[in-house]
């Protein structure tokens, strides 16, 4: 499965990020780079937020 925008191969965390930041019920998914661009945030900030959610026990991220 690839990113809907750029076609990049998706990781488990990409799918989790789409569900967390875009829509919990999403059926199409985006890579972290495209999500960050769409939400006007840096990829670095998104990685920090994903790490935070993982520490909080969010099951959307591995």
N, CA, C and O atoms as a printed pandas DataFrame, in Angstrom:
     atom_number atom_name residue_name chain_id  residue_number  x_coord  y_coord  z_coord
0              1         N          UNK        A               1    0.857   -1.171    0.000
1              2        CA          UNK        A               1    0.000    0.000    0.000
2              3         C          UNK        A               1    0.902    1.233    0.000
3              4         O          UNK        A               1    1.909    1.280    0.707
4              5         N          UNK        A               2    0.531    2.216   -0.792
5              6        CA          UNK        A               2    1.342    3.416   -0.896
6              7         C          UNK        A               2    0.575    4.672   -0.509
7              8         O          UNK        A               2   -0.652    4.666   -0.410
8              9         N          UNK        A               3    1.317    5.740   -0.296
9             10        CA          UNK        A               3    0.749    7.047    0.032
10            11         C          UNK        A               3   -0.172    7.499   -1.104
11            12         O          UNK        A               3    0.186    7.396   -2.278
12            13         N          UNK        A               4   -1.339    7.990   -0.756
13            14        CA          UNK        A               4   -2.311    8.441   -1.735
14            15         C          UNK        A               4   -1.786    9.615   -2.556
15            16         O          UNK        A               4   -2.171    9.780   -3.714
16            17         N          UNK        A               5   -0.916   10.427   -1.975
17            18        CA          UNK        A               5   -0.413   11.614   -2.672
18            19         C          UNK        A               5    0.842   11.307   -3.484
19            20         O          UNK        A               5    0.878   11.573   -4.685
20            21         N          UNK        A               6    1.873   10.750   -2.843
21            22        CA          UNK        A               6    3.166   10.596   -3.521
22            23         C          UNK        A               6    3.495    9.159   -3.919
23            24         O          UNK        A               6    4.435    8.941   -4.684
24            25         N          UNK        A               7    2.752    8.181   -3.423
25            26        CA          UNK        A               7    2.987    6.792   -3.783
26            27         C          UNK        A               7    4.034    6.069   -2.948
27            28         O          UNK        A               7    4.265    4.877   -3.150
28            29         N          UNK        A               8    4.676    6.775   -2.007
29            30        CA          UNK        A               8    5.697    6.159   -1.155
30            31         C          UNK        A               8    5.099    5.006   -0.356
31            32         O          UNK        A               8    3.954    5.076    0.091
32            33         N          UNK        A               9    5.888    3.942   -0.181
33            34        CA          UNK        A               9    5.458    2.780    0.610
34            35         C          UNK        A               9    5.187    3.230    2.053
35            36         O          UNK        A               9    5.976    3.976    2.632
36            37         N          UNK        A              10    4.079    2.775    2.621
37            38        CA          UNK        A              10    3.667    3.209    3.953
38            39         C          UNK        A              10    4.138    2.253    5.042
39            40         O          UNK        A              10    4.164    1.036    4.855
40            41         N          UNK        A              11    4.507    2.824    6.171
41            42        CA          UNK        A              11    4.851    2.043    7.355
42            43         C          UNK        A              11    3.634    2.008    8.279
43            44         O          UNK        A              11    2.651    2.714    8.055
44            45         N          UNK        A              12    3.712    1.184    9.309
45            46        CA          UNK        A              12    2.654    1.126   10.316
46            47         C          UNK        A              12    2.439    2.502   10.940
47            48         O          UNK        A              12    1.301    2.904   11.183
48            49         N          UNK        A              13    3.537    3.231   11.201
49            50        CA          UNK        A              13    3.428    4.558   11.804
50            51         C          UNK        A              13    2.809    5.578   10.855
51            52         O          UNK        A              13    2.138    6.505   11.308
52            53         N          UNK        A              14    3.020    5.428    9.543
53            54        CA          UNK        A              14    2.368    6.320    8.575
54            55         C          UNK        A              14    0.853    6.146    8.645
55            56         O          UNK        A              14    0.108    7.125    8.652
56            57         N          UNK        A              15    0.411    4.906    8.695
57            58        CA          UNK        A              15   -1.024    4.624    8.775
58            59         C          UNK        A              15   -1.584    5.158   10.095
59            60         O          UNK        A              15   -2.662    5.753   10.123
60            61         N          UNK        A              16   -0.850    4.943   11.183
61            62        CA          UNK        A              16   -1.275    5.468   12.485
62            63         C          UNK        A              16   -1.338    6.982   12.498
63            64         O          UNK        A              16   -2.258    7.559   13.078
64            65         N          UNK        A              17   -0.364    7.639   11.860
65            66        CA          UNK        A              17   -0.342    9.101   11.808
66            67         C          UNK        A              17   -1.538    9.631   11.021
67            68         O          UNK        A              17   -2.133   10.641   11.398
68            69         N          UNK        A              18   -1.890    8.953    9.931
69            70        CA          UNK        A              18   -3.068    9.365    9.159
70            71         C          UNK        A              18   -4.307    9.296   10.037
71            72         O          UNK        A              18   -5.126   10.215   10.047
72            73         N          UNK        A              19   -4.437    8.195   10.774
73            74        CA          UNK        A              19   -5.606    8.032   11.639
74            75         C          UNK        A              19   -5.601    9.031   12.797
75            76         O          UNK        A              19   -6.662    9.521   13.184
76            77         N          UNK        A              20   -4.457    9.334   13.345
77            78        CA          UNK        A              20   -4.371   10.235   14.496
78            79         C          UNK        A              20   -4.547   11.700   14.093
79            80         O          UNK        A              20   -5.265   12.447   14.756
80            81         N          UNK        A              21   -3.888   12.107   13.002
81            82        CA          UNK        A              21   -3.870   13.521   12.632
82            83         C          UNK        A              21   -4.928   13.921   11.605
83            84         O          UNK        A              21   -5.309   15.090   11.546
84            85         N          UNK        A              22   -5.411   12.972   10.794
85            86        CA          UNK        A              22   -6.351   13.306    9.721
86            87         C          UNK        A              22   -7.770   12.831   10.050
87            88         O          UNK        A              22   -8.690   13.637   10.188
88            89         N          UNK        A              23   -7.933   11.500   10.173
89            90        CA          UNK        A              23   -9.271   10.952   10.383
90            91         C          UNK        A              23   -9.150    9.534   10.923
91            92         O          UNK        A              23   -8.538    8.675   10.288
92            93         N          UNK        A              24   -9.718    9.292   12.067
93            94        CA          UNK        A              24   -9.640    7.986   12.722
94            95         C          UNK        A              24  -10.208    6.871   11.850
95            96         O          UNK        A              24   -9.752    5.730   11.930
96            97         N          UNK        A              25  -11.193    7.188   11.021
97            98        CA          UNK        A              25  -11.825    6.184   10.175
98            99         C          UNK        A              25  -11.295    6.173    8.748
99           100         O          UNK        A              25  -11.974    5.691    7.841
100          101         N          UNK        A              26  -10.105    6.694    8.540
101          102        CA          UNK        A              26   -9.547    6.807    7.189
102          103         C          UNK        A              26   -9.440    5.443    6.509
103          104         O          UNK        A              26   -9.165    4.426    7.146
104          105         N          UNK        A              27   -9.665    5.456    5.207
105          106        CA          UNK        A              27   -9.489    4.249    4.400
106          107         C          UNK        A              27   -8.397    4.463    3.350
107          108         O          UNK        A              27   -7.942    3.506    2.723
108          109         N          UNK        A              28   -7.981    5.698    3.161
109          110        CA          UNK        A              28   -6.825    6.011    2.324
110          111         C          UNK        A              28   -5.800    6.659    3.241
111          112         O          UNK        A              28   -6.154    7.367    4.184
112          113         N          UNK        A              29   -4.529    6.410    2.956
113          114        CA          UNK        A              29   -3.491    6.813    3.900
114          115         C          UNK        A              29   -2.393    7.627    3.230
115          116         O          UNK        A              29   -2.205    7.567    2.015
116          117         N          UNK        A              30   -1.672    8.388    4.047
117          118        CA          UNK        A              30   -0.614    9.267    3.588
118          119         C          UNK        A              30    0.676    8.973    4.349
119          120         O          UNK        A              30    0.640    8.489    5.480
120          121         N          UNK        A              31    1.812    9.268    3.725
121          122        CA          UNK        A              31    3.095    9.141    4.431
122          123         C          UNK        A              31    3.255   10.342    5.364
123          124         O          UNK        A              31    2.564   11.351    5.213
124          125         N          UNK        A              32    4.164   10.226    6.322
125          126        CA          UNK        A              32    4.372   11.305    7.296
126          127         C          UNK        A              32    4.771   12.612    6.627
127          128         O          UNK        A              32    4.370   13.688    7.071
128          129         N          UNK        A              33    5.560   12.521    5.558
129          130        CA          UNK        A              33    5.997   13.729    4.847
130          131         C          UNK        A              33    4.796   14.480    4.265
131          132         O          UNK        A              33    4.709   15.702    4.393
132          133         N          UNK        A              34    3.880   13.764    3.635
133          134        CA          UNK        A              34    2.697   14.395    3.043
134          135         C          UNK        A              34    1.728   14.903    4.111
135          136         O          UNK        A              34    1.098   15.945    3.925
136          137         N          UNK        A              35    1.604   14.186    5.218
137          138        CA          UNK        A              35    0.751   14.655    6.320
138          139         C          UNK        A              35    1.312   15.954    6.886
139          140         O          UNK        A              35    0.575   16.917    7.099
140          141         N          UNK        A              36    2.619   15.975    7.128
141          142        CA          UNK        A              36    3.258   17.171    7.681
142          143         C          UNK        A              36    3.049   18.366    6.751
143          144         O          UNK        A              36    2.745   19.468    7.208
144          145         N          UNK        A              37    3.210   18.145    5.460
145          146        CA          UNK        A              37    3.017   19.231    4.490
146          147         C          UNK        A              37    1.566   19.692    4.499
147          148         O          UNK        A              37    1.296   20.893    4.485
148          149         N          UNK        A              38    0.638   18.751    4.522
149          150        CA          UNK        A              38   -0.797   19.082    4.515
150          151         C          UNK        A              38   -1.207   19.868    5.759
151          152         O          UNK        A              38   -2.047   20.766    5.687
152          153         N          UNK        A              39   -0.613   19.527    6.892
153          154        CA          UNK        A              39   -0.957   20.193    8.151
154          155         C          UNK        A              39   -0.025   21.356    8.490
155          156         O          UNK        A              39   -0.124   21.944    9.567
156          157         N          UNK        A              40    0.880   21.683    7.567
157          158        CA          UNK        A              40    1.808   22.806    7.731
158          159         C          UNK        A              40    2.627   22.687    9.016
159          160         O          UNK        A              40    2.709   23.627    9.806
160          161         N          UNK        A              41    3.233   21.509    9.209
161          162        CA          UNK        A              41    4.130   21.296   10.344
162          163         C          UNK        A              41    5.385   20.608    9.825
163          164         O          UNK        A              41    5.372   20.013    8.748
164          165         N          UNK        A              42    6.451   20.688   10.577
165          166        CA          UNK        A              42    7.691   20.035   10.147
166          167         C          UNK        A              42    7.598   18.534   10.419
167          168         O          UNK        A              42    6.874   18.094   11.312
168          169         N          UNK        A              43    8.343   17.762    9.634
169          170        CA          UNK        A              43    8.401   16.318    9.858
170          171         C          UNK        A              43    9.005   16.022   11.229
171          172         O          UNK        A              43    8.617   15.062   11.894
172          173         N          UNK        A              44    9.950   16.850   11.639
173          174        CA          UNK        A              44   10.595   16.686   12.944
174          175         C          UNK        A              44    9.566   16.830   14.076
175          176         O          UNK        A              44    9.570   16.046   15.025
176          177         N          UNK        A              45    8.691   17.833   13.969
177          178        CA          UNK        A              45    7.657   18.043   14.983
178          179         C          UNK        A              45    6.699   16.847   15.006
179          180         O          UNK        A              45    6.290   16.390   16.074
180          181         N          UNK        A              46    6.346   16.346   13.817
181          182        CA          UNK        A              46    5.457   15.187   13.749
182          183         C          UNK        A              46    6.100   13.976   14.422
183          184         O          UNK        A              46    5.425   13.246   15.148
184          185         N          UNK        A              47    7.391   13.754   14.193
185          186        CA          UNK        A              47    8.099   12.640   14.844
186          187         C          UNK        A              47    8.065   12.792   16.367
187          188         O          UNK        A              47    7.908   11.807   17.088
188          189         N          UNK        A              48    8.211   14.021   16.851
189          190        CA          UNK        A              48    8.143   14.270   18.299
190          191         C          UNK        A              48    6.757   13.938   18.830
191          192         O          UNK        A              48    6.628   13.330   19.893
192          193         N          UNK        A              49    5.714   14.335   18.095
193          194        CA          UNK        A              49    4.341   14.044   18.530
194          195         C          UNK        A              49    4.079   12.530   18.515
195          196         O          UNK        A              49    3.423   12.012   19.419
196          197         N          UNK        A              50    4.579   11.829   17.512
197          198        CA          UNK        A              50    4.403   10.376   17.449
198          199         C          UNK        A              50    5.096    9.710   18.634
199          200         O          UNK        A              50    4.541    8.797   19.245
200          201         N          UNK        A              51    6.308   10.164   18.963
201          202        CA          UNK        A              51    7.028    9.621   20.121
202          203         C          UNK        A              51    6.236    9.877   21.402
203          204         O          UNK        A              51    6.158    9.007   22.270
204          205         N          UNK        A              52    5.658   11.056   21.520
205          206        CA          UNK        A              52    4.849   11.393   22.694
206          207         C          UNK        A              52    3.636   10.464   22.790
207          208         O          UNK        A              52    3.344    9.928   23.858
208          209         N          UNK        A              53    2.933   10.276   21.670
209          210        CA          UNK        A              53    1.754    9.409   21.684
210          211         C          UNK        A              53    2.128    7.965   22.016
211          212         O          UNK        A              53    1.384    7.277   22.716
212          213         N          UNK        A              54    3.280    7.502   21.517
213          214        CA          UNK        A              54    3.753    6.149   21.845
214          215         C          UNK        A              54    3.973    6.023   23.353
215          216         O          UNK        A              54    3.573    5.032   23.963
216          217         N          UNK        A              55    4.612    7.033   23.950
217          218        CA          UNK        A              55    4.862    7.012   25.401
218          219         C          UNK        A              55    3.550    6.985   26.181
219          220         O          UNK        A              55    3.477    6.397   27.260
220          221         N          UNK        A              56    2.528    7.613   25.639
221          222        CA          UNK        A              56    1.222    7.652   26.305
222          223         C          UNK        A              56    0.444    6.348   26.123
223          224         O          UNK        A              56   -0.627    6.168   26.702
224          225         N          UNK        A              57    0.999    5.439   25.307
225          226        CA          UNK        A              57    0.363    4.141   25.116
226          227         C          UNK        A              57   -0.575    4.053   23.924
227          228         O          UNK        A              57   -1.347    3.100   23.816
228          229         N          UNK        A              58   -0.523    5.034   23.025
229          230        CA          UNK        A              58   -1.377    5.013   21.842
230          231         C          UNK        A              58   -1.049    3.782   20.994
231          232         O          UNK        A              58    0.107    3.558   20.635
232          233         N          UNK        A              59   -2.055    3.004   20.684
233          234        CA          UNK        A              59   -1.848    1.758   19.948
234          235         C          UNK        A              59   -1.798    1.949   18.436
235          236         O          UNK        A              59   -1.635    0.975   17.700
236          237         N          UNK        A              60   -1.936    3.175   17.964
237          238        CA          UNK        A              60   -1.843    3.438   16.536
238          239         C          UNK        A              60   -0.413    3.429   16.029
239          240         O          UNK        A              60   -0.176    3.396   14.822
240          241         N          UNK        A              61    0.549    3.460   16.962
241          242        CA          UNK        A              61    1.959    3.513   16.594
242          243         C          UNK        A              61    2.705    2.329   17.188
243          244         O          UNK        A              61    2.390    1.873   18.288
244          245         N          UNK        A              62    3.708    1.828   16.443
245          246        CA          UNK        A              62    4.474    0.672   16.920
246          247         C          UNK        A              62    5.667    1.111   17.747
247          248         O          UNK        A              62    6.426    0.270   18.231
